[in-house]
Structures are given as C-alpha cells and as structure tokens.
C-alpha cells in the first residue's frame, strides 16, 4: 500500500512538472506564435511593402536569399527597423540614402540594390538580434514581362544607325572608315539589346557601371520590373548646341537608334520607356519621342523622369513608313549619365475600325438576306 501511494505521488509530481513546462514553453513562444510578416501588393523588384505583427521594441525586418541563415556574419541584403506591435512598412531600393528616415540599410555599396532573379525571404527579427520570429518566402522572376509570340521586336532587327553617349554609328569601322571602332571596342558607348548598360552586380560589391561582354549584364529593368526584350541607350554627352535636338522648345542632349521597317507589315508600336534601373543611377532623364521617318508620332508627357518612373508608349505607324526612330532626351545641359531603356519595344498589326465595322455590316446584311429567304420559303409552303 505504501509503495502504491509513493508511485501515485511520484506520478502526480511528474504530471505537475510537465504541465508547468508546457505553460512555461507557451509563455516563451507566445511572441513567436503571434508574430507574422507578409508582403503586401508586391509587384516590383525594388519596393517591398509589408505588414507584420508581434514585433517588440528592438525588432527589424530584413531581406535574405532563401538559402541564407541570418547571422552577424551574414547581413541582410536590405533591412529596416520597425515599430513594436503590428503595422505596415516598406523596404525600398536605396534604403540608406535618406529616404527611409535613417532606419534602413543595405548590404552593398551606394545603397542601390536591385534583387537579381532567385528565391528570397523577408524575415522579422526580435530584440535587435538574428532570431527569426516570422518569415515569408518569395521569388523574383527572371522576366516580369516576357516576349509574346506574335509581335516583331526591334531588338531582333538590325539597326540602321545610332547616337549613343560618346559615339555614333558613324564611328564604326567600315569600308569608308577603315580606322573606325568595332562595337566591342566602343564598350558602353554602344546600344545594348535585350540587356541594359550598367547593372546591380553583387560580385562587384553592388554595382557595375559599364559591364563588359563577359561580365554580368543586367536584364532590361524599367520601373523595377524585368523585361525579356528591349533596347538600352545612353544620352549623348555633348555640349555643342548644334549637336543637340529640339525637344519641347529647347535644344537638348539626346540619344537615338533607328530601324528599317519598310519590309514589315505593321501599323503599331509600343514599349515601356524609362531610366535604366539601376543601370544609370545619377541624373534624372527627360522624355522620349518616336519618329516615323522624320515625323514625330509620339512625345512622352513627362519632361523630367526619375529612376522610378515608367511611361507606357503606344502609337500608330503611318502607312508607308520606312524608318522608325527611338529618341530620348536629357533636358539637362550638365547631364552626365543618362542611360534609358525602351523596354518591350515591339511592332505589330491590328485591324482598323473601318474594316471591323465593314465585317459586322456584311454579316448583318447576310443575316437579313437569309431571314428573307427563309420567310419566302415558308410562305410558299403555306
């Protein structure tokens, strides 16, 4: 009997201890269990809006590669401290250049970070340390905008001429210019097709200004989105007013590339125009023009565009057009680094409204004729 009482007492003690341990564990993990983080309306690779819960006074949020383990020796690619409790915040490209109220930072130099395609995670930490209390994985796609299967892309055509930073196509080696340069020798002073001039490059501590053909050359990036197709050119670095072009009433520095479209059955052009992002991180740029032969058929509404801006360009191409010119302006006489991109630049054909209306009219007439014939047939039977 005494042995049974001792065993029963021991069992009760063990059960009580286990219960206390469970309560203690629940108390310890309560903050972690209540913590959460989630990207909110994320659609750009340079701006990350998020909402969170369960943060304390020392909490912060960081973006890491999905394969990385956060630690003192593995800093976040981008980070920002957050207020205790719950809330919404943002981590953006350029986190340490003053636009985040001194609460953010970036791993690479110049504060310009543009996530390369791959798998990442956004983590919520507690107490200013590296203990993750919540995380969410996300993937940066190789292309946010892929090529379609019906359009003709300018970057797949042979250009006729170009004006790009310090060089023009007249400087190229040819029969009439045997001492000229090759495209490779021009380096960054040439157009880039389906790639942009300058890129975010972790291997170069964050930024490569004029990547060589063997180094990392970034995918076309305008407004924080990656495009499979496009053309990147740099606004010409000149001071002679005679070498400038007229833009909205002023002589401005410019860059352009010209294509022969005389053999194409197309009547529309579209692209997304903006600054190489992050390819050229300095001055703002001006707008753009699209020319059919020598006639301007499109002028962008913007006169000053920052790196975050993107303009959707759509215009009809007049029948019989032989050459299409894409031209960009700086609107700054001191402008030094104006890389721009005509992303997803493509040509295509659409049917005219008159043709469609005619088809509807013909169909309507056919229906009337058929109905009349049926009515006549019925009348004869009766």
Phi, psi and omega in degrees: 000315179298322180296320180296320179295320179296317179297316180297318179296320180295318179298318179298318180298315180298317180297319179296318179297317178298320178296318178295321179296321180295316178298316181297316180297320179296321180294321181292319185269003184300316182294321179293321181293327181275348185279146177203158174211140184209132174293142185240119178051044183281120178217011176227155183266014182227351179230124185236098174276136181215160174236148186214161173221161173078018179279151174248189186299332182258011186290151175212165182237136180222153176253128182231161165297145182301332183275352184274148172254113182302135178196174179299330180270358179230083183291159178291151176294316172220148180210163177201137175284150182231160178285155180294156179089227181241157179175187176231146181205185183214139167248130183227158172307132183086034189297337183250018181259021172100349183272008179234030174057032177070012183258000186239170179204169179217150184287325188260168185292160174067002178063014180256106183236122177235111188298129176285159178306138180156184181261134183225175173215146174251126190240143172255125183248160178242155172060024178071009181254207184244021176277116181280123178252351174194150179203160174216134179271150175209163184235129172270119183286156175296319178227125171280329178234112180267162176290151175263173185262007185241339185271161172257121184266132182300326182293348176268353180263164176272124180289157178268317180200166176207156169235117189215109177053253184266355185230163171230172178295340176293341180277355182286150177293134180203180178298324179275349180223071185295339180264011182287182183263153168276163177301319181297321180292336178289339179060237181283356182270033180224162175293148174248129183252127183058025177200160181244156183276098184108141187203157167287126186219102180303329181290342178253027181061033169118335187202133174239120188282306177237086182296143176279176180292341181261347180268176179296124173243124189288153168297147176308128181224117176233129178059030176083008179242145179266134180242137180291324184239154176158175182231132179243126177226161182242133183298137190296136179267087182225161178233346181287119183299332180290342180264008179261171180240155179282126178218112179052043174089002181230154172277123186228154170293152186207172170215152180203161173217138188241138179233146175272118180240018186297334182262008183258139177266078183225158177219009179218149175228143175211155176194176170242118186257139176181186180281142171307126188232101015255024189304323179231106192259009184268247187297158168291169178240167174270205181266199180223163173227148171243129182242134171258111193056242180255009184259129177285121180250352177205136172229128182293146180290333184280141175252338174225123182238130176271175185297335182276348187280150174214135181242126176277121182254127175217130179205153176275144179258122181300147178300140179086004179297132181261319182230141176244129182244130172256121185229139179234150183237157180264326188053034177206119182290339180261008184299135185238331185218082185250064176287129180232164178224138168257086185283144177056036182288116188212158178243146179200169181241135175236153178286145181283157181297323181295320178295317180295316180298321180296320179297320178295318181297315180299318179298319180297317178299318180300319179296319180297315179299316180297318180296320179295318179297320180294321179296318179297317181297318180295321181295326180291326180292329183263000000 
